[in-house]
Amino acid sequence: MTTAISASGVHVQLGSAHILLGIDFELETGRTLAILGSNGSGKSTLVRALVGAIPMSAGTIELFGQSLSSRRKVDWARIGYAPQRVTATSGVPATALEAVIGGLAYGNRLRPPRGGRDKAIAALDKVGLAHRYNESVQTFSGGQQQRILTARALVRDPDMLILDEPFAGVDTHSRQAILDVLHEEHNRGKTIVLVLHEIHEYLGLVDEALILDGGRVREHTTDISDLRGSGHHAHPDHDHQHEHGDDPPHFRSPYMEGPL
């Protein structure tokens, strides 16, 4: 097996807040990793650091053997990223098709490649929304917007998917649609990273869990069948409400360098 992600000594400081305090982990290709932890533990900050959306103050991250210290050398076409819905659908109104086509622009590419429309329609079809390709994303429900973001992450047929809380606040139908797609991608050998608040519904998909606590790795485990009592809401009887993320990201143009 080759290594999809290698993180060593990763620190992230935003202003006076030191959010990540030396994160170390590796993930082999073809594995699905759940990143777990309470609000403020650094989950969203970590995935944003993984895709270069925020800078590290120390440490190294490699994606498929390419260091983020030289962003232009990273093959962003191999990475599909879906940020949290709360920020990703803000800004200039766009149709579902336009939002997904934007996922084909990366690095120095200012325009999607030829055939982008067909690829975007196919990605929307995977999440069950191809028939609504010409509608504004602002007319979609929260769960449907999350499916559009998932389609945007899928549109390049990437080798790795990184999804930040893809199941937060979505309806049952949308959750199942996204889950079905992720199972399909997992079966195709794709590497998947998911930020989750709950894990019990996804045990059939997740291979290992990275549990964060206060900006540090509390545990990295492949024994995920019963995380009850770990403080990570693994059990269906857990009742709670959550805010979105630990520090919501600023939405960037899809034409900026990186995998948005």
C-alpha positions as a Markdown table, in Angstrom:
| # | Residue | x | y | z |
|---|---|---|---|---|
| 1 | Met | 0.0 | 0.0 | 0.0 |
| 2 | Thr | 1.1 | 3.5 | -0.7 |
| 3 | Thr | 0.6 | 6.5 | 1.5 |
| 4 | Ala | -2.2 | 9.0 | 0.6 |
| 5 | Ile | -1.6 | 11.4 | 3.5 |
| 6 | Ser | 1.4 | 11.9 | 5.7 |
| 7 | Ala | 1.2 | 14.6 | 8.4 |
| 8 | Ser | 4.0 | 15.3 | 10.8 |
| 9 | Gly | 4.2 | 17.9 | 13.6 |
| 10 | Val | 1.4 | 20.0 | 12.1 |
| 11 | His | 0.7 | 23.2 | 13.9 |
| 12 | Val | -1.9 | 25.8 | 12.9 |
| 13 | Gln | -2.2 | 29.2 | 14.5 |
| 14 | Leu | -4.9 | 31.7 | 13.4 |
| 15 | Gly | -4.3 | 35.0 | 15.0 |
| 16 | Ser | -3.7 | 34.4 | 18.7 |
| 17 | Ala | -5.5 | 31.0 | 18.6 |
| 18 | His | -3.2 | 28.0 | 18.4 |
| 19 | Ile | -5.7 | 25.5 | 17.0 |
| 20 | Leu | -3.5 | 22.5 | 16.0 |
| 21 | Leu | -0.7 | 21.5 | 18.4 |
| 22 | Gly | 1.4 | 18.9 | 16.6 |
| 23 | Ile | -0.7 | 16.6 | 14.5 |
| 24 | Asp | 0.9 | 13.3 | 13.3 |
| 25 | Phe | -0.8 | 10.6 | 11.3 |
| 26 | Glu | -0.6 | 8.6 | 8.1 |
| 27 | Leu | -3.4 | 7.3 | 5.9 |
| 28 | Glu | -2.8 | 4.6 | 3.3 |
| 29 | Thr | -4.5 | 4.7 | -0.1 |
| 30 | Gly | -7.9 | 3.1 | -0.4 |
| 31 | Arg | -8.8 | 3.6 | 3.3 |
| 32 | Thr | -11.6 | 5.7 | 4.7 |
| 33 | Leu | -10.7 | 7.8 | 7.7 |
| 34 | Ala | -13.2 | 9.5 | 10.1 |
| 35 | Ile | -11.9 | 12.6 | 11.9 |
| 36 | Leu | -13.8 | 12.8 | 15.2 |
| 37 | Gly | -13.8 | 15.2 | 18.1 |
| 38 | Ser | -15.8 | 17.7 | 20.0 |
| 39 | Asn | -16.4 | 21.3 | 18.8 |
| 40 | Gly | -13.2 | 23.3 | 18.9 |
| 41 | Ser | -11.0 | 20.2 | 18.7 |
| 42 | Gly | -9.6 | 21.2 | 15.4 |
| 43 | Lys | -11.3 | 18.9 | 12.9 |
| 44 | Ser | -12.2 | 21.4 | 10.3 |
| 45 | Thr | -8.9 | 23.2 | 10.7 |
| 46 | Leu | -7.1 | 20.0 | 10.0 |
| 47 | Val | -8.9 | 19.2 | 6.8 |
| 48 | Arg | -8.5 | 22.8 | 5.6 |
| 49 | Ala | -4.7 | 22.5 | 6.3 |
| 50 | Leu | -4.7 | 19.2 | 4.4 |
| 51 | Val | -6.0 | 20.9 | 1.2 |
| 52 | Gly | -3.8 | 24.0 | 1.7 |
| 53 | Ala | -6.8 | 26.3 | 2.4 |
| 54 | Ile | -5.0 | 27.6 | 5.5 |
| 55 | Pro | -1.3 | 27.8 | 6.2 |
| 56 | Met | 0.6 | 25.7 | 8.7 |
| 57 | Ser | 2.7 | 27.5 | 11.3 |
| 58 | Ala | 4.9 | 24.4 | 11.6 |
| 59 | Gly | 5.1 | 20.8 | 10.3 |
| 60 | Thr | 4.7 | 19.0 | 7.0 |
| 61 | Ile | 1.9 | 17.5 | 5.0 |
| 62 | Glu | 2.3 | 15.3 | 2.0 |
| 63 | Leu | -0.5 | 14.2 | -0.4 |
| 64 | Phe | 0.4 | 11.2 | -2.5 |
| 65 | Gly | 4.1 | 11.9 | -1.7 |
| 66 | Gln | 4.0 | 15.6 | -2.7 |
| 67 | Ser | 4.6 | 18.2 | -0.1 |
| 68 | Leu | 2.3 | 21.1 | 0.4 |
| 69 | Ser | 5.3 | 23.3 | 0.9 |
| 70 | Ser | 5.4 | 23.4 | -2.9 |
| 71 | Arg | 1.7 | 23.7 | -3.7 |
| 72 | Arg | 2.3 | 23.9 | -7.5 |
| 73 | Lys | 3.8 | 20.4 | -7.4 |
| 74 | Val | 0.7 | 18.8 | -5.8 |
| 75 | Asp | -1.5 | 17.1 | -8.3 |
| 76 | Trp | -4.8 | 18.8 | -7.2 |
| 77 | Ala | -6.7 | 16.9 | -9.9 |
| 78 | Arg | -6.3 | 13.8 | -7.6 |
| 79 | Ile | -8.0 | 15.6 | -4.7 |
| 80 | Gly | -11.8 | 16.3 | -4.4 |
| 81 | Tyr | -12.7 | 18.6 | -1.5 |
| 82 | Ala | -16.1 | 19.6 | -0.1 |
| 83 | Pro | -16.1 | 22.3 | 2.6 |
| 84 | Gln | -18.8 | 22.8 | 5.1 |
| 85 | Arg | -22.1 | 23.8 | 3.5 |
| 86 | Val | -22.6 | 26.8 | 5.7 |
| 87 | Thr | -20.0 | 28.8 | 3.8 |
| 88 | Ala | -19.7 | 27.0 | 0.5 |
| 89 | Thr | -23.0 | 28.1 | -0.9 |
| 90 | Ser | -22.7 | 31.7 | 0.0 |
| 91 | Gly | -21.7 | 34.4 | -2.5 |
| 92 | Val | -22.8 | 34.9 | -6.1 |
| 93 | Pro | -25.8 | 32.8 | -7.1 |
| 94 | Ala | -25.0 | 29.9 | -9.4 |
| 95 | Thr | -26.9 | 27.0 | -10.9 |
| 96 | Ala | -26.2 | 23.5 | -9.7 |
| 97 | Leu | -24.3 | 22.9 | -13.0 |
| 98 | Glu | -22.2 | 26.0 | -12.6 |
| 99 | Ala | -21.3 | 25.1 | -9.1 |
| 100 | Val | -20.2 | 21.6 | -10.0 |
| 101 | Ile | -18.3 | 22.8 | -13.2 |
| 102 | Gly | -16.3 | 25.1 | -10.9 |
| 103 | Gly | -14.8 | 22.0 | -9.3 |
| 104 | Leu | -13.0 | 21.3 | -12.6 |
| 105 | Ala | -10.9 | 24.5 | -12.3 |
| 106 | Tyr | -7.8 | 24.1 | -10.2 |
| 107 | Gly | -4.2 | 25.3 | -10.0 |
| 108 | Asn | -3.4 | 27.7 | -12.8 |
| 109 | Arg | -6.3 | 26.5 | -14.9 |
| 110 | Leu | -8.7 | 29.5 | -15.3 |
| 111 | Arg | -11.4 | 27.6 | -17.3 |
| 112 | Pro | -12.8 | 24.1 | -16.9 |
| 113 | Pro | -11.5 | 21.7 | -19.5 |
| 114 | Arg | -13.5 | 20.7 | -22.6 |
| 115 | Gly | -16.3 | 18.3 | -21.8 |
| 116 | Gly | -16.7 | 19.9 | -18.4 |
| 117 | Arg | -20.5 | 20.2 | -18.8 |
| 118 | Asp | -20.9 | 16.4 | -19.4 |
| 119 | Lys | -18.6 | 15.6 | -16.4 |
| 120 | Ala | -20.7 | 17.9 | -14.2 |
| 121 | Ile | -24.0 | 16.4 | -15.3 |
| 122 | Ala | -22.5 | 12.9 | -14.6 |
| 123 | Ala | -21.4 | 14.0 | -11.1 |
| 124 | Leu | -24.8 | 15.5 | -10.4 |
| 125 | Asp | -26.4 | 12.3 | -11.6 |
| 126 | Lys | -24.4 | 10.3 | -9.0 |
| 127 | Val | -26.0 | 12.3 | -6.2 |
| 128 | Gly | -29.5 | 12.2 | -7.9 |
| 129 | Leu | -29.7 | 15.8 | -9.0 |
| 130 | Ala | -28.9 | 15.8 | -12.7 |
| 131 | His | -32.6 | 16.7 | -13.5 |
| 132 | Arg | -32.2 | 20.0 | -11.6 |
| 133 | Tyr | -28.9 | 21.0 | -13.1 |
| 134 | Asn | -30.2 | 24.4 | -14.3 |
| 135 | Glu | -31.7 | 25.5 | -11.0 |
| 136 | Ser | -30.1 | 28.0 | -8.6 |
| 137 | Val | -28.3 | 26.4 | -5.7 |
| 138 | Gln | -30.1 | 28.9 | -3.5 |
| 139 | Thr | -33.4 | 27.1 | -4.2 |
| 140 | Phe | -32.1 | 23.7 | -2.9 |
| 141 | Ser | -32.6 | 22.4 | 0.6 |
| 142 | Gly | -29.6 | 22.1 | 2.9 |
| 143 | Gly | -29.3 | 18.4 | 2.2 |
| 144 | Gln | -29.5 | 19.0 | -1.6 |
| 145 | Gln | -26.9 | 21.7 | -1.4 |
| 146 | Gln | -24.6 | 19.2 | 0.4 |
| 147 | Arg | -25.2 | 16.8 | -2.5 |
| 148 | Ile | -24.2 | 19.5 | -4.9 |
| 149 | Leu | -20.9 | 20.0 | -2.9 |
| 150 | Thr | -20.4 | 16.3 | -3.0 |
| 151 | Ala | -20.9 | 16.3 | -6.8 |
| 152 | Arg | -18.4 | 19.1 | -7.1 |
| 153 | Ala | -15.8 | 17.1 | -5.2 |
| 154 | Leu | -16.5 | 14.1 | -7.4 |
| 155 | Val | -16.4 | 15.9 | -10.8 |
| 156 | Arg | -12.7 | 15.2 | -11.4 |
| 157 | Asp | -13.0 | 11.5 | -10.5 |
| 158 | Pro | -10.3 | 12.1 | -7.9 |
| 159 | Asp | -8.3 | 9.5 | -6.1 |
| 160 | Met | -9.0 | 11.1 | -2.7 |
| 161 | Leu | -12.2 | 12.7 | -1.4 |
| 162 | Ile | -12.0 | 15.0 | 1.7 |
| 163 | Leu | -15.4 | 16.0 | 3.0 |
| 164 | Asp | -16.0 | 18.3 | 5.9 |
| 165 | Glu | -19.1 | 17.2 | 7.8 |
| 166 | Pro | -21.0 | 16.0 | 4.8 |
| 167 | Phe | -23.9 | 14.6 | 6.9 |
| 168 | Ala | -24.4 | 17.6 | 9.2 |
| 169 | Gly | -27.9 | 18.9 | 9.0 |
| 170 | Val | -29.0 | 16.9 | 6.0 |
| 171 | Asp | -32.3 | 15.0 | 5.5 |
| 172 | Thr | -32.5 | 11.3 | 5.5 |
| 173 | His | -32.8 | 11.0 | 1.7 |
| 174 | Ser | -29.7 | 13.2 | 1.1 |
| 175 | Arg | -27.7 | 11.4 | 3.7 |
| 176 | Gln | -28.4 | 8.1 | 2.1 |
| 177 | Ala | -27.6 | 9.5 | -1.4 |
| 178 | Ile | -24.2 | 10.7 | -0.2 |
| 179 | Leu | -23.5 | 7.6 | 1.7 |
| 180 | Asp | -24.3 | 5.4 | -1.3 |
| 181 | Val | -21.9 | 7.4 | -3.4 |
| 182 | Leu | -19.2 | 7.2 | -0.8 |
| 183 | His | -19.6 | 3.4 | -0.6 |
| 184 | Glu | -19.3 | 3.2 | -4.3 |
| 185 | Glu | -16.1 | 5.3 | -4.3 |
| 186 | His | -14.7 | 3.3 | -1.4 |
| 187 | Asn | -15.3 | 0.1 | -3.4 |
| 188 | Arg | -13.5 | 1.6 | -6.3 |
| 189 | Gly | -10.4 | 1.9 | -4.1 |
| 190 | Lys | -10.6 | 5.7 | -3.5 |
| 191 | Thr | -9.2 | 7.2 | -0.3 |
| 192 | Ile | -11.8 | 9.1 | 1.7 |
| 193 | Val | -11.5 | 11.5 | 4.6 |
| 194 | Leu | -14.6 | 12.5 | 6.5 |
| 195 | Val | -15.1 | 15.0 | 9.3 |
| 196 | Leu | -17.9 | 13.4 | 11.4 |
| 197 | His | -19.7 | 14.1 | 14.7 |
| 198 | Glu | -21.3 | 10.7 | 14.7 |
| 199 | Ile | -19.8 | 7.4 | 13.6 |
| 200 | His | -22.3 | 4.7 | 14.4 |
| 201 | Glu | -24.3 | 5.0 | 11.2 |
| 202 | Tyr | -21.1 | 4.9 | 9.1 |
| 203 | Leu | -19.3 | 1.9 | 10.6 |
| 204 | Gly | -19.7 | 0.0 | 7.3 |
| 205 | Leu | -17.8 | 2.7 | 5.4 |
| 206 | Val | -15.1 | 3.9 | 7.9 |
| 207 | Asp | -11.9 | 1.9 | 8.2 |
| 208 | Glu | -10.2 | 3.9 | 10.9 |
| 209 | Ala | -10.7 | 7.0 | 13.1 |
| 210 | Leu | -8.5 | 9.9 | 14.1 |
| 211 | Ile | -9.8 | 11.3 | 17.3 |
| 212 | Leu | -8.8 | 14.9 | 18.1 |
| 213 | Asp | -8.9 | 16.6 | 21.5 |
| 214 | Gly | -7.8 | 20.2 | 22.1 |
| 215 | Gly | -5.8 | 20.3 | 18.8 |
| 216 | Arg | -3.9 | 17.1 | 19.5 |
| 217 | Val | -4.4 | 13.5 | 18.3 |
| 218 | Arg | -6.0 | 11.6 | 21.2 |
| 219 | Glu | -6.1 | 8.4 | 19.3 |
| 220 | His | -5.7 | 6.9 | 15.8 |
| 221 | Thr | -7.4 | 3.6 | 15.7 |
| 222 | Thr | -8.7 | 0.9 | 13.4 |
| 223 | Asp | -10.9 | -0.5 | 16.2 |
| 224 | Ile | -14.0 | 1.5 | 15.5 |
| 225 | Ser | -16.7 | -1.0 | 16.1 |
| 226 | Asp | -17.5 | 0.4 | 19.5 |
| 227 | Leu | -16.3 | 3.9 | 20.5 |
| 228 | Arg | -19.0 | 4.2 | 23.2 |
| 229 | Gly | -17.6 | 6.2 | 26.1 |
| 230 | Ser | -14.8 | 7.8 | 24.1 |
| 231 | Gly | -16.6 | 11.1 | 24.1 |
| 232 | His | -17.1 | 11.1 | 20.3 |
| 233 | His | -20.8 | 10.4 | 20.1 |
| 234 | Ala | -20.5 | 6.9 | 18.6 |
| 235 | His | -23.6 | 5.5 | 20.1 |
| 236 | Pro | -27.1 | 6.1 | 18.7 |
| 237 | Asp | -28.5 | 7.0 | 22.1 |
| 238 | His | -26.3 | 10.1 | 22.3 |
| 239 | Asp | -28.4 | 13.2 | 22.2 |
| 240 | His | -26.9 | 16.5 | 21.4 |
| 241 | Gln | -26.8 | 19.6 | 19.3 |
| 242 | His | -23.7 | 20.9 | 17.5 |
| 243 | Glu | -22.5 | 24.1 | 16.0 |
| 244 | His | -20.9 | 23.9 | 12.6 |
| 245 | Gly | -17.1 | 23.3 | 12.9 |
| 246 | Asp | -14.5 | 24.9 | 15.0 |
| 247 | Asp | -13.7 | 28.0 | 12.9 |
| 248 | Pro | -15.8 | 28.3 | 9.7 |
| 249 | Pro | -13.7 | 28.8 | 6.6 |
| 250 | His | -13.8 | 31.8 | 4.3 |
| 251 | Phe | -15.1 | 30.7 | 0.9 |
| 252 | Arg | -12.6 | 31.2 | -1.9 |
| 253 | Ser | -13.1 | 31.4 | -5.7 |
| 254 | Pro | -12.9 | 28.0 | -7.4 |
| 255 | Tyr | -10.3 | 29.5 | -9.7 |
| 256 | Met | -7.8 | 30.1 | -7.0 |
| 257 | Glu | -5.0 | 27.6 | -6.7 |
| 258 | Gly | -6.1 | 24.5 | -4.7 |
| 259 | Pro | -8.8 | 21.9 | -4.7 |
| 260 | Leu | -12.0 | 23.9 | -4.0 |
